[in-house]
Amino acid sequence: MIRDPFLDTEGIHNFRDYGGWKSEGGARVKTGLLWRSGQHVGASDADLAAVHALDIRTVIDLRGLSERERNPCRRPDGFQGEVFFYEGETSSSPPHMDVDEGTTTAEFARQRMMGVYTRMPRNPAMATMFGRYLRLLDEREGASLVHCFAGKDRTGVAAMLVLHILGVSREDQMAEFLRTNEAPTLEVLAAQSVPGIEARLGRTLDEDAIRALLEVDEAYLHTFWKEVADEHGSLDSYIANALGVDELLKDRLRARYLT
């Protein structure tokens, strides 16, 4: 596990390398190739220079059409990579962008987030994008970046799927998921999310509710795993049947991303 995976950014939340984890058999996930983050709509010029230095060739944007239109991402000058996205909506109501009237307590916010992870395994758009992400990791050379709005829910599941295929333990998959809560840029996400939420509610959210919406919890990923197991029997069956990723592709990913 790398010591400090976070890129120093001013206007991008949760930009980090999710390599470095130990795989079964003693191998490790390569670093410098697998990046994840929140959206780049508020990226500073310094942020763009730092991202440019990573030589990212492939960007997988998990946001839906309306999210991309409201928050167009900045890319570095001279960006030579390619951005892949879904032609439609990937989430009907991202919780960090829209909140029900009653979401003024941490528990209600937490239950809303649990709903996100309950629905995500059955979301055809997300299955399409998760499968596309895994195939792009196999097909394209160089470093990649996967991101959504906050870089924690859809992106967190995408990273978990990669680590699972690479033989990283479930304990470390969870540790990587929870590392979002260590991101030094929570104020960036809060600035992009909270004012709009509060404007729609006509009231101020309490700090605990904000954290429940903008951070992650073990129960969220456990909910995803449970729903997948209930529907498909196992995470491997979900990857094969819902995402269309076979054993040969998984073997190629291991050969490319383990050292």
C-alpha positions as CSV (number, residue, x, y, z in Angstrom):
1,M,0.0,0.0,0.0
2,I,1.4,3.4,-0.9
3,R,1.9,5.8,1.9
4,D,0.2,8.9,0.6
5,P,-1.9,8.2,-2.5
6,F,-3.5,11.6,-2.7
7,L,-2.5,14.1,-5.4
8,D,-2.2,17.6,-4.0
9,T,-5.1,19.5,-5.5
10,E,-6.9,22.8,-5.0
11,G,-10.2,22.3,-6.8
12,I,-10.5,18.5,-7.4
13,H,-11.8,16.3,-4.6
14,N,-10.3,12.9,-3.7
15,F,-7.8,12.6,-6.5
16,R,-5.7,9.5,-5.6
17,D,-3.8,6.5,-6.8
18,Y,-5.6,3.3,-5.8
19,G,-2.7,1.0,-6.6
20,G,-0.2,-0.3,-4.1
21,W,-2.5,-2.9,-2.4
22,K,-1.2,-6.4,-1.8
23,S,-2.7,-9.1,-3.9
24,E,-2.9,-12.8,-3.2
25,G,0.3,-14.7,-3.7
26,G,2.5,-11.7,-2.7
27,A,2.1,-9.5,-5.8
28,R,1.1,-5.9,-5.5
29,V,-1.1,-3.6,-7.6
30,K,1.1,-1.3,-9.7
31,T,1.1,2.3,-8.8
32,G,1.0,5.3,-11.2
33,L,-1.5,3.6,-13.5
34,L,-4.9,3.5,-11.7
35,W,-6.2,6.9,-10.6
36,R,-9.6,8.0,-9.2
37,S,-11.2,11.3,-8.3
38,G,-14.2,13.5,-8.2
39,Q,-15.1,15.8,-11.1
40,H,-12.8,18.4,-12.4
41,V,-15.1,21.3,-13.0
42,G,-13.3,23.4,-10.3
43,A,-9.8,22.3,-11.2
44,S,-7.2,25.1,-10.9
45,D,-4.5,25.7,-13.4
46,A,-2.0,24.2,-10.9
47,D,-4.3,21.1,-10.6
48,L,-4.3,20.7,-14.4
49,A,-0.6,20.9,-14.5
50,A,-0.3,18.2,-11.8
51,V,-2.8,16.0,-13.7
52,H,-0.9,16.6,-16.9
53,A,2.3,15.3,-15.4
54,L,0.6,11.9,-14.7
55,D,0.4,11.2,-18.4
56,I,-3.2,9.9,-18.1
57,R,-4.3,8.5,-21.5
58,T,-7.8,7.3,-20.6
59,V,-10.5,9.1,-18.6
60,I,-13.7,7.2,-17.7
61,D,-16.4,9.7,-16.6
62,L,-19.2,7.9,-14.8
63,R,-21.4,10.9,-14.5
64,G,-24.6,11.1,-16.5
65,L,-25.4,13.6,-19.2
66,S,-27.1,16.1,-17.0
67,E,-24.3,16.1,-14.5
68,R,-21.7,16.6,-17.3
69,E,-23.7,19.5,-18.7
70,R,-24.0,21.2,-15.4
71,N,-20.4,20.6,-14.4
72,P,-18.2,20.5,-17.5
73,C,-14.7,19.2,-16.5
74,R,-11.5,21.0,-17.2
75,R,-8.8,19.0,-18.9
76,P,-5.1,19.9,-19.2
77,D,-3.9,21.9,-22.2
78,G,-2.5,19.5,-24.7
79,F,-4.4,16.6,-23.2
80,Q,-3.8,13.7,-25.6
81,G,-6.0,11.1,-23.9
82,E,-9.6,10.2,-24.6
83,V,-12.7,10.6,-22.4
84,F,-15.3,7.9,-22.3
85,F,-18.8,8.4,-20.9
86,Y,-22.4,7.1,-21.0
87,E,-24.8,8.7,-23.5
88,G,-27.6,9.2,-21.0
89,E,-28.1,9.3,-17.2
90,T,-26.2,7.0,-14.9
91,S,-28.0,8.0,-11.7
92,S,-31.5,9.3,-11.5
93,S,-30.8,11.3,-8.4
94,P,-27.2,11.6,-7.1
95,P,-27.5,12.2,-3.4
96,H,-24.8,14.9,-3.2
97,M,-26.8,16.9,-5.8
98,D,-30.4,16.5,-4.7
99,V,-31.8,15.6,-1.3
100,D,-35.3,14.8,-0.1
101,E,-37.1,17.3,2.1
102,G,-36.5,15.3,5.3
103,T,-32.8,15.0,4.9
104,T,-31.8,17.2,7.8
105,T,-30.4,14.4,10.0
106,A,-27.4,12.2,9.6
107,E,-29.5,9.0,9.8
108,F,-31.9,10.1,7.1
109,A,-28.9,11.0,4.9
110,R,-27.3,7.7,5.6
111,Q,-30.4,5.8,4.7
112,R,-30.6,7.7,1.4
113,M,-27.0,6.6,0.7
114,M,-27.9,3.0,1.5
115,G,-30.5,3.3,-1.2
116,V,-27.9,4.4,-3.7
117,Y,-25.9,1.2,-3.0
118,T,-29.0,-0.9,-3.0
119,R,-30.0,0.3,-6.5
120,M,-26.5,0.5,-8.1
121,P,-26.1,-3.3,-8.8
122,R,-29.3,-3.3,-10.8
123,N,-28.6,0.0,-12.7
124,P,-28.1,-1.0,-16.4
125,A,-26.2,2.2,-17.1
126,M,-23.7,1.5,-14.3
127,A,-23.3,-2.1,-15.4
128,T,-22.5,-0.8,-18.9
129,M,-19.9,1.7,-17.5
130,F,-18.3,-0.7,-15.1
131,G,-17.9,-3.3,-17.8
132,R,-16.6,-0.6,-20.2
133,Y,-14.1,0.6,-17.6
134,L,-12.7,-2.9,-17.1
135,R,-12.4,-3.5,-20.9
136,L,-10.7,-0.1,-21.4
137,L,-8.1,-1.0,-18.7
138,D,-7.4,-4.1,-20.8
139,E,-7.4,-2.4,-24.2
140,R,-5.7,0.9,-23.7
141,E,-2.1,1.7,-22.8
142,G,-0.8,4.0,-20.0
143,A,-2.4,5.5,-17.0
144,S,-6.2,5.9,-16.5
145,L,-8.5,8.0,-14.4
146,V,-12.0,7.0,-13.3
147,H,-14.2,9.7,-11.8
148,C,-17.8,10.7,-11.1
149,F,-19.2,13.7,-9.3
150,A,-17.8,13.1,-5.8
151,G,-15.4,10.3,-6.6
152,K,-16.7,8.1,-3.8
153,D,-19.8,6.0,-4.7
154,R,-19.8,5.1,-8.4
155,T,-16.1,5.6,-8.5
156,G,-15.6,3.7,-5.3
157,V,-17.4,0.6,-6.6
158,A,-15.5,0.8,-9.9
159,A,-12.2,0.7,-8.0
160,M,-13.4,-2.1,-5.8
161,L,-14.2,-4.2,-8.8
162,V,-10.7,-3.7,-10.2
163,L,-9.1,-4.6,-6.9
164,H,-11.3,-7.7,-6.6
165,I,-10.2,-8.9,-10.0
166,L,-6.6,-8.2,-9.1
167,G,-6.8,-10.5,-6.1
168,V,-6.9,-7.8,-3.3
169,S,-8.5,-9.0,-0.1
170,R,-12.0,-7.9,0.7
171,E,-10.6,-6.2,3.8
172,D,-8.2,-4.1,1.7
173,Q,-11.0,-3.4,-0.8
174,M,-12.9,-1.9,2.1
175,A,-9.9,0.0,3.3
176,E,-9.5,1.6,-0.1
177,F,-13.2,2.5,-0.2
178,L,-13.0,4.1,3.2
179,R,-9.8,6.0,2.3
180,T,-12.1,8.6,0.7
181,N,-12.8,9.8,4.3
182,E,-9.1,10.8,4.6
183,A,-9.2,13.0,1.5
184,P,-7.8,16.4,2.4
185,T,-10.2,18.2,0.0
186,L,-13.7,17.6,1.5
187,E,-14.3,21.3,1.4
188,V,-14.0,21.2,-2.4
189,L,-16.9,18.7,-2.6
190,A,-18.9,20.6,0.0
191,A,-18.6,23.8,-1.9
192,Q,-19.8,22.0,-5.1
193,S,-22.7,20.2,-3.4
194,V,-24.0,21.8,-0.2
195,P,-25.2,25.2,-1.4
196,G,-27.4,23.6,-4.0
197,I,-28.8,21.1,-1.6
198,E,-29.6,23.7,1.0
199,A,-31.1,26.0,-1.6
200,R,-33.5,23.2,-2.7
201,L,-34.4,22.4,0.9
202,G,-34.7,26.0,2.0
203,R,-32.7,25.2,5.2
204,T,-29.3,24.5,6.4
205,L,-28.0,20.9,6.7
206,D,-26.4,20.0,10.0
207,E,-22.7,18.9,9.9
208,D,-23.5,15.2,10.6
209,A,-25.9,15.0,7.7
210,I,-23.4,16.7,5.4
211,R,-20.7,14.1,6.3
212,A,-23.2,11.3,5.8
213,L,-23.8,12.5,2.3
214,L,-20.2,13.5,1.3
215,E,-18.2,10.7,3.0
216,V,-18.5,6.9,2.9
217,D,-19.4,4.2,5.4
218,E,-18.6,0.5,5.6
219,A,-22.3,-0.2,5.5
220,Y,-22.6,1.3,2.0
221,L,-20.1,-1.1,0.3
222,H,-21.5,-4.0,2.4
223,T,-24.9,-3.2,1.0
224,F,-23.6,-3.3,-2.6
225,W,-22.0,-6.7,-1.9
226,K,-25.1,-8.1,-0.3
227,E,-27.4,-7.0,-3.2
228,V,-24.9,-8.5,-5.7
229,A,-24.8,-11.8,-3.7
230,D,-28.6,-11.9,-3.5
231,E,-29.1,-11.2,-7.2
232,H,-26.1,-13.1,-8.7
233,G,-24.8,-15.5,-6.0
234,S,-21.3,-13.9,-6.0
235,L,-19.3,-10.9,-7.1
236,D,-17.5,-13.0,-9.7
237,S,-20.9,-14.0,-11.2
238,Y,-21.9,-10.3,-11.3
239,I,-18.7,-9.4,-13.1
240,A,-19.2,-12.2,-15.6
241,N,-22.9,-12.0,-16.2
242,A,-23.9,-8.3,-15.6
243,L,-20.6,-6.7,-16.7
244,G,-19.6,-9.2,-19.4
245,V,-16.1,-9.7,-18.2
246,D,-14.7,-13.2,-18.7
247,E,-11.8,-15.0,-17.1
248,L,-9.4,-14.3,-20.0
249,L,-10.0,-10.6,-19.6
250,K,-9.4,-10.9,-15.9
251,D,-6.2,-12.8,-16.5
252,R,-5.0,-10.0,-18.8
253,L,-5.8,-7.4,-16.2
254,R,-3.8,-9.3,-13.6
255,A,-0.8,-9.6,-16.0
256,R,-0.9,-5.9,-16.7
257,Y,-1.6,-4.4,-13.3
258,L,0.2,-6.7,-10.9
259,T,3.9,-6.6,-10.1
